[in-house]
Amino acid sequence: MRAIRLEKQGGPEELQLVELPDPVAGQNEAIVQLHAAGINHREVWIRKGLYARIQLPCVLGSDGAGVVLSVGPGAAASWVGKRVVLIPFEGWGPDPRTQDLKTFLILGMPRQGTMAEQIAIPASMLCEIPEHLSFAEAAALPCAGITAYRAVTTRGEVKAGEHVLVTGIGGGVATLALLFAKALGAQVSVTSSSEEKLAKARSLGAIAAVNYNRKGWEKELVAEAGRPPSVIIDGAVGDTFNSLISLAAPGARIVVYGATKMRPKDLDIQRVFFKQLDIRGSTMGNDAEFRDMLKLIDREKLRPVVDSVLPLSQAREADRLLSESAQMGKVVLDCTR
């Protein structure tokens, strides 16, 4: 089979298209013929050596969708021939509130990932694709989808009628958070430094879309939306985090699922307790949440935003798009090309 394997840390040229033996299903496993693989910043961070416990060489990729070719001993034969999307992690552990750091593993290092034509995977990690989704749309869901879903529902506790601010619209998680919150009946505002992405967010239903590089953007957003947000979904943090604390409604929940701008130099902690704010961390999600996410997508006929679909052989170009934050939604590899 063809696969994209990272041989060593370095630039995009280290992403090598190689020929590997076809995988063989073990006990309780299935072989999936992959049609599409979604790309995440995780792959970029591993390539750059900015990820924990890196083990190379490895076939990268956490997001995948395809058709079950065969199953091994102990796995249900009824899976064969079904269109499936893969749960992108294993070993969450017994506590639904948090993953077990000793057992939790994400696909695509050390286990073989989805940037390949085939994969051997525990049958417990298979989910049927909602009928209205293509393989590319399904492959856009796993990591970004479960992260957005948990941030919006379990940690954000978003309710119908609330005003939700999603920062940094354009990435997969933020775009899906917009769709999920809106599907739950919330009004959603967004920020970005790209006018093009702000316009796209408006077309997806955002009631306010503001460029965070403009002076006084916080007041502009509240004026556009008509009220401050009671829930904020943020993946950046950094020195602008105090702006979120400032514009949040009293009693608001601020859910942090990442820190692309790293930690803030100062934190306006007095305003946090004076406004009775609740800052909550969130990352990924458990198996039950993944299946609940698919139910919401199926019920509301939601479609993730796919920025582009590139052949497997163009993995380096996909890496570039993510490295430059040039995408709106998800970048997907077509594993059949």
N, C-alpha and C positions, 0 to 999 in steps of 0.2 A: 504494500500500500504506500501511497505518498503521504508525507507528513512534514510539518514545519517543526524542526528541532533546533533548540538553542544549544549550541555547542559550548559556548563560554560567554562570559559577560563582556559587553562592549557596545558597539554601534549596531544599527539595524542590519548591517551586513552579516552579523552573526546568526541571523535567522536563516537557517539553511533548509531548502527543499530537498528531502532525502527519501530514499526507498527503504522501507522497513518490512519485516515479515508481518503478514496478517495476524491479528490477535486471535487467541483461542480462549473460549469461554471456560472459566473455572466453575467451581461449585457455586450455585445460586447466581450466576452471572449471565449476561446477555451480550451478544455482539450486535452493535448498531452500525449500520451503513450511514455515515454522517452525510447530510446534504448541506448543512450550513453550520458555521461556527461564529458566534459573536465575539468581538474583541473588547477587552477591558484594559484599563490603565494598569492592572495587575501585571500583565505581560510586559508592559514597558518598564515597570519598576523592577521586575525580575531581570530583564535584559540589562538594565543599568546597575544592578547589584544593590538596589535599594529596598530589598525585601528580606524578610527573616528566613533563616534556615534554608538557603538556596542549595539545591542539589542538581547538578548538571552533569552530563547533557540530559535534556528532557524535552518531550513534545509538549508545547504550551497549549493554553486554551481551556477555559472553564465552562463556556457556554456552547451547547450543541443541540442539534435537532436532526432527526433522520428516521430511518425505518429499521425495525428489529429484524436482523437476518436469521439469527439462531439463538438458542439458549443452551446453557450448560445444565449439568445435573442439579436438581432441586428447584430450578426456575420454571415458572408456568409456561407451557408451550403456547398458551393463548396469546402471549406477547408477540409471537412471530408474525411479521407482516404489518404490524401496527405503526402508525406515525407517532413518534415520541419526542418529547423534550426532556433533557436530563436535569435532574436536581444537581446543582453544581458543587455540592459538598457532601461529606459523609462524617459520621461520628459526632453529631451535635451533642449527644449526651442526654441524660434523663431530665434535666431542668429546662423547661421551655423558656425561662427568663434569660438564660445565658448559655453560651456554648461551653463545652468542656475543653479547656485549652490543651489537655493532654491527648485528646482523641480527635479533635476537629481538624479536618483536612479539606482543602479546596482542590478541585480538579485542576490538572495542568502543572504539577510539580508538588510532590514527587511522583504521584500517579500520572500515567500518560494522559494528556489532555485532548481537547477536541479539534485542534488544528491538524486534522488528519482525515483520511477517507473512512477509517473504521476505528471503533473503540470497544474494548471489553469493559463492562460496567456492571456493578451489582444490580440485579433486577429491581431491588428496592428503590433505586434512584431513577426509575423510569416513570414518566407521566404521559398520558395521551395528550396530544396537541388539540386544542379547541379547533373545531372544524373550519372556522372562518379564517384561521391564520395560515399563512404560507410557512415554508420551512425557514426562510430568512427572518420573518417576523417572530416565529417561535424561538429562534436562536438569539434574538435580541433580548429575550426576557430573563434568563436565569439569574446571573449575578446582580445586574442592575434592577431587575424586577423585584427580587426578594428583598434587596436592600431598601428600595423605595417603599414596598408594601409594608414592611415591618416599621419603617420610620413613620409612615402615614397612619397606620392602623394601630399596631400594638403599642408603640412608643408615643406617637403623636396623638392617639385617641381622637382622630378627626371626626367631627360630627356634622351632619347636614346643617347648613346655614352659617357655619364658621367661616372666618376669613383666614386663609392659609397663604403664607408667603413661602415660595420656593426660590432659593437664591441660585445664581449661576446657571440659568436655564441654558440648555444646549447639550449637556452630557446625558448619558443614558439614564442615570438614576434620577436626576432632576426632571427630565422630560416625563418619565413614568410617574414620578410623584405628582406632577401636575395632573396627569390623566386619572390617577387613582383618587386623588382628593376631589376632583371634579365629579367623578363617578359616584362618590359617596355623598354628594350634595353640597359640597363646600364651594365657596367662591375663592378663586386662586389668583394671587398676584405673583409676579416674577421679577427678577433682576438679571441683567447681563451687561457686558461691555459692548456687545454686538447689536446694532440696530436691526440687522437681518434676523437674528435669533429672537429678538423681542417681537418683531412682526410675526414670525412663525408662531410664537407662543400665544399671541392674540388670536391667531387663526385657530388655535387649539382650545380657545375658551378662556384665556386669562383676562381678568377684568381690569388689571393694571399691569403695565410692563415698563420698567424704568431702568435707564442706564446708570449703573452705580458709579461711573466715573464723573457724573455731573454733580456739581456742588449743590447740596441741599436735596439730594435724591430721596432721602428719607421722608421729608415733608411732602415731596412731590408724589411719592407712592401712596401715602396715607390720604392725600387729597384726591388722587385718582380713584382709589378704592372706596373712599368715603368713611373709612374707619381704620384703626391700626389692626395688625394681625393678631389673632389669638393663638395661632400655631405658626412656627417658623421651622422650615426644613432646610438645613444648611450643611454643605459638604466642604466648606472652605476654611472657616474660622479666621485666623490671622488677625491683623490689626483692625480690620473692619468689624470685628465681632461686637465691639461696643456699640456700633451703629445699630445692630440688630437688637441689642438690649435696650437701647434708647427708644426705638420705634415700636417695640412690642407692647401690646395691650397689658394692663395690669392683670396678673394671674396667668399670663401666657405660658405655653410650653414651647421651648426651643429644643429641637431634636438635631443632634450633631451626628452625621454618619461618616464624616471624613474631615481631613484637615489639609487640603491642598496648599493653603497659604500658611500652614504650620501654626504654632501657638502664638497668641497675642503677647505683646510686650507688657501690656497692662490690662487688667480686667476690672471693669466698673462694678465691683462686687457690692458696693453700697446700693446701687440701683437694682441689683438682682434681688436683694432681700427686701428693699423698700417697696418694690413693685410686686413682690410675692411671685417671682418668676421661677419656673421649673426648667432646669437645663438637663437634658437626658441624652445619654450616649446610645447609639444604635449601630449595629453592623450585621449584614447578612440576615439570617432568619432560620427557623427550624423547618423540618419537613412538613409539618401540618400547615404552617404559614404559606409554604410554597404551593401546596395544593389548594389552599383557600384563595391565594392570588389567582390561580388559574380559573377557579370558579367565578371570581369577580370578572375576570377578562371575558370568560365565556358568556356570563349573564348579560354583561353590558356591551358585548361585542366590541371591546376595546382593541385597538391596533397600535402596537408600539411604533414610534417614529424610527424608520430606518434611513439613515443618511445616505449610505451607499453599500453596494454589494460588489465585492471584488473577487476575482479568482483566487484560489488557495495559493497559487504561485506568486501572487502580489501581496504577500503578508508584510513585506517591508513597507509598502505604500500605506497599508492599513495602520502600521505602527507609526508612520509619519503623521497621518491625520490625527491620531490620538495625542501624539507628542506635542503637536501644535494647537490642540483644542480647536481644530478646524471643522469639526463635525457638528451637526444638529441632530441629536438622536444617536443611534447605534451604527457602528461600522461592522459589517458582516462579511465573512469569507464564504464563498461558494465552494464547498469541498468536492464538488463533482467536476470542477474546471481547474 
